[in-house]
Amino acid sequence: MPVKKKDTDRALVLLEEYCKKLRKPEEQQLKKAIRKVMGIFKSSLFQALLDIQEFYEVTLLNSQKSYEQKIEEANEVAEKWEKTTSPAKGQENLQKSQEHSVLRAVSNQN
């Protein structure tokens, strides 16, 4: 059975409700492990996988859609993820640039 975004959203709500019930000291490790799972569900990679699966099933496998519609929807998905990942890439590039600046400064001191 394919997993949909609404299913993962509902799963996150259920996990959060379950975590709220874990109050005893011996339950804290379980709570921490569940929160780790929740973090994975919320990650952009997991969301991207859901988008890919949904795009494949809803768009590409739909024989009612024309090639033009499929192209348009493929471009929409691509644009969405380009916008989503651009800030992260920008931050990553900024961090690398800062690291190189520090290395240059250290090597110039020697």
C-alpha positions as CSV (number, residue, x, y, z in Angstrom):
1,M,0.0,0.0,0.0
2,P,1.5,3.4,-1.0
3,V,2.2,5.9,1.7
4,K,0.7,9.3,1.2
5,K,1.6,12.7,2.8
6,K,-1.6,12.8,4.7
7,D,-0.8,9.3,6.1
8,T,2.6,10.5,7.4
9,D,1.0,13.7,8.8
10,R,-1.5,11.5,10.7
11,A,1.3,9.2,11.9
12,L,3.2,12.2,13.2
13,V,0.1,13.4,15.2
14,L,-0.4,9.9,16.6
15,L,3.3,9.6,17.6
16,E,3.2,13.1,19.2
17,E,0.1,12.1,21.2
18,Y,1.8,8.8,22.3
19,C,4.9,10.7,23.4
20,K,2.8,13.0,25.6
21,K,1.7,10.0,27.5
22,L,5.3,8.9,28.3
23,R,6.0,10.6,31.6
24,K,7.7,8.0,33.7
25,P,11.5,8.1,34.0
26,E,11.8,4.6,32.5
27,E,9.8,5.7,29.4
28,Q,12.1,8.6,28.5
29,Q,14.4,6.4,26.3
30,L,11.4,5.3,24.3
31,K,10.2,8.9,24.0
32,K,13.6,9.9,22.7
33,A,13.6,7.1,20.2
34,I,10.1,8.0,19.0
35,R,11.1,11.7,18.6
36,K,14.1,10.5,16.5
37,V,11.6,8.7,14.2
38,M,9.5,11.8,14.0
39,G,12.5,13.8,13.0
40,I,13.1,11.4,10.1
41,F,9.5,11.7,9.0
42,K,9.8,15.5,9.0
43,S,13.1,15.5,7.1
44,S,13.2,16.9,3.6
45,L,14.6,13.7,2.2
46,F,11.7,11.7,3.5
47,Q,9.3,14.4,2.2
48,A,11.0,14.2,-1.2
49,L,10.6,10.5,-1.3
50,L,6.9,10.9,-0.6
51,D,6.6,13.5,-3.3
52,I,8.4,11.3,-5.8
53,Q,6.1,8.3,-5.0
54,E,3.0,10.5,-5.2
55,F,4.2,12.1,-8.5
56,Y,4.9,8.7,-10.0
57,E,1.5,7.2,-9.0
58,V,-0.7,10.3,-9.5
59,T,0.9,11.8,-12.6
60,L,3.1,9.3,-14.5
61,L,0.9,6.2,-14.2
62,N,-2.2,8.2,-15.0
63,S,-3.2,7.3,-18.5
64,Q,-5.8,10.0,-18.5
65,K,-3.1,12.7,-18.5
66,S,-1.5,13.9,-21.6
67,Y,2.3,14.1,-22.1
68,E,2.0,17.9,-21.9
69,Q,0.2,17.6,-18.5
70,K,2.9,15.2,-17.3
71,I,5.6,17.5,-18.4
72,E,4.0,20.5,-16.7
73,E,3.5,18.6,-13.4
74,A,7.1,17.2,-13.6
75,N,8.3,20.8,-13.9
76,E,6.2,21.9,-11.0
77,V,7.6,19.2,-8.8
78,A,11.1,20.1,-9.8
79,E,10.6,23.8,-9.2
80,K,9.1,23.0,-5.8
81,W,12.2,21.0,-4.7
82,E,14.6,23.5,-6.3
83,K,13.1,26.2,-4.1
84,T,13.1,23.9,-1.1
85,T,16.7,22.8,-1.4
86,S,18.2,26.1,-2.5
87,P,18.5,27.7,1.0
88,A,20.1,24.5,2.3
89,K,22.6,24.5,-0.5
90,G,23.2,28.2,0.0
91,Q,23.8,27.6,3.7
92,E,26.1,24.6,2.9
93,N,28.1,26.7,0.5
94,L,28.3,29.6,3.0
95,Q,29.6,27.1,5.6
96,K,32.2,25.7,3.2
97,S,33.3,29.2,2.3
98,Q,33.7,30.2,5.9
99,E,35.7,27.0,6.5
100,H,38.0,27.9,3.6
101,S,38.4,31.4,4.9
102,V,39.5,30.0,8.3
103,L,41.9,27.6,6.7
104,R,43.4,30.5,4.6
105,A,43.7,32.7,7.7
106,V,45.5,29.9,9.7
107,S,47.8,29.1,6.8
108,N,48.7,32.8,6.4
109,Q,49.6,33.0,10.1
110,N,52.2,30.2,9.6
